[in-house]
Structures are given as C-alpha cells and as structure tokens.
Amino acid sequence: MIIRDALRSLKNNFGKALFYWLTFVLTSMFIFLFFNIAMSETVGVSFFYAQQDLALTVTIFVVAVCLIIIFFANDFFIKNKARDLALRLICGATYMQLASYLLVQTFLLLALAIPAGVILALILIPLLNVIISGMMQTAFTISLHFDAIVTTTIVLVSVVFWTTYLNLAFAYRNTAVNLLNDRKMTNPLAGITLDWERKKMSEKVKTIGGLILYLMPLIMFHLNTEAAVMFAILGMIGFHLVLNSLFIPLLDKIIHERKMDDPKAVARLGFIRTDLQILKNNVILFLVSCILLISMFISGAQKPMEVMLSLLSYVVMNILLSLAIMFRFQTEITSRKKYFRPLEQIGYVREDLKNVVFREVIFVYAFIIAMAAPYLISMFLALVNKGLMQWSTGGFLLICMILPLIFCCFVTLYYYFTIVFKEKKDVPAVRES
C-alpha cells in the first residue's frame, strides 16, 4: 500500500521528481569523474599523502559543492511534500507510515540516479581525455582508479544515509498543522546558520556593511592577489547581506509604489521577489563556487596540471550550478498556474502575462550574471596587469560563466510558457464534456 502510494505520488508530481532525480544524476556523475581525474598519476591527489595542496583543496571544494547542491534539492523536494504528508497525518497515518512513504520515494530516486550518473561518467571519460590532452598539449588519460571508486562509493553512500535521515527527521518533527503552514514548518537543517545572521543589526547597518564587503574585493584583488580567496569570501558575505537587506526590500517598496499605476510591473516584480527568495541559496552557492575557484587559481596555481584542474573544475561547476539553478527554478514553475488564473480573471490578457513571464526570467538570470561578472572581470584584470593571464583566457573564462546561464535561461523560458499557457488548449474540450 505504502509503496503503491509513493509511486503514485512520484507519477503525479513527475516534473518535480524529474528535476530532483536529474540533480542526483549530474552530481553523482561529476563526483565520480572528478575523483578519477584528481587521483590520476599526473595530478596525484591523495587524501592521506597529498602531493599537491591546491589540487586537494580544489577536489574537496568541488565535492563539497556537489553535496550542498544535493541537500538543497532534497530540502526543497521534501518541503513540497508537506501538504501531502499533512493530509496523511489527518487521515490517521502514523509517523512510521509517513517515514516509510518518504523513504520509498527518496531511496527509489537515489537508487536510479547514482548508477545513471556513474554510467554517464564512464561515457564521458574518452571525450574528456581528448579535451584535457588538447588543453595540456600532452597525453593525458583518465582511467578508473580503485581509490577513486572507493572514495566515490563512501561519499555517495553517505549522501544516501544523510538524505534519508533528514527526510525521516522532517516527517517526525512536524505536526499536520506545521506541514500546512510554511512559516511553522520545522526544517531538519535548522540550526546550521552563521552566527552573524542571528545578530539583530539594524537594516541600515546591514545594508552599508554588506555593500562595503561586496565592493571592497573589487579593489583588493589588484592590491594582493595572494589573498584573493579571503577577499572573495568577504564579498560573498556582503552579497548575502545586501540581498536580504537591500534588493528584496527595494522590490517590496517598488511594488507598493506601483500597485495602482503599473499592474504588469507589480505582477512581474512580485514574481521576481519570490524567485530571488527561492533561488537565494542556489545563487549564493553559484557565486561562491565561481569566484572562489578563480581565487584559488589566482593565489595558488603554479604547475600546468594545477592550472588545468582549477580551470576544469571552474567550467564543470559553472555548468552544474547553472543547471541546479534551472532545476530549482523550474520546480517552482510547476506550481505557478494557480497564480496566473486569478490574474486572467482580473483583466490580464495573454500577451500581458507572456510579457511578465519573459521579463521575469530574463531579469533573474541577468541579475545572477551582473552579480558575478564584476568579480571575475576584476580578477582577470589583476592577472592580465601582472602578466599572469592573457586577455583571451580571461574572456574564455567569462564566457564559460555566462553561456550556461544563457542556455538555462532559454530552457526555463520554454518550460515556463509550456507549463503556464498550454492549459488553454484543453479548456474547450473540458467544456464540451
């Protein structure tokens, strides 16, 4: 009974389940690939006897980012099950039945995703051998390493354990009332926060301090490239503060001022505000990964293999995190129909709503690019001025950040239009019946 209900739920929420599954597939693939690349004889990463400190640092960072992406996706997927879980509790389900219901769904998706990710990695290895050999202008072969297989297995088994544990904790710690009220919902990740977030600073102090922290690294990169990692971390803390204390409140203010004069702008800005709140963690993770990997390259890369590993991880993380943002965005879009129906009823025409959707999606992806580009351009200029990088290399790295986001932007637009507007074709058929 529980297995049948769990499978039916996955079928009914196929879009969200698919994006959740794809997140696991891609992260499993990159973890397996990266361990095999990093533990090759040429790179020589060993977690017990590290031959190259930068290579080990980059490897740990990339794997950590992949794990964070998984936990972000899992947290959102489970929270979207809240109403379903609440109805089951109200109907008399026990917490053991609830836990079993969640366990079947998440374990099934993980069991299908991890092998698919490993198979994709094995398919990509010959292609990567050609690409890396071309970049290094020397023979480079990625082969399966026993240590990489063991390490990947340990990491992925740990992922299965912790996602299962967090999902069971979520079901156990929330009552039906909490599950029906998002604000009262208990997060299994609650308590994992930064101390400075808990301090009740005034909004003005947060805004000014955040702006200083965000803008300061743009100058400091040129003064001391060896401390680029530290400056990048300070900048990302500043961005987090500015996003919460400036951008979102500013959108609230504009919405309030335009609510009578420009209804299309109000609808668009309302969706953008929701998008930034939902995507906030993914955007911060994207910026942190993108900027810190380049910072590591600036401050530590000396040998050709270190350079290759840093740049490869930069390109891979940009692609993976762009897809994670797209999956997170599209998962939210699957439930957007309910917002567009009332808009149509109060007078919004189809073209108005299309314009709202188009400008909303373009703004969100342009915002992410606008937040990351100044940091990358500043770091590239610092390297070019010191003769450590050519203009062409800097331009290539900038394109590697922008292109995945542009691709994801177009895919999101297509998906958004399909989800929101396809229903109108079915309306006449329903009326005839």
Disulfide bonds with the S-S distance in Angstrom:
none
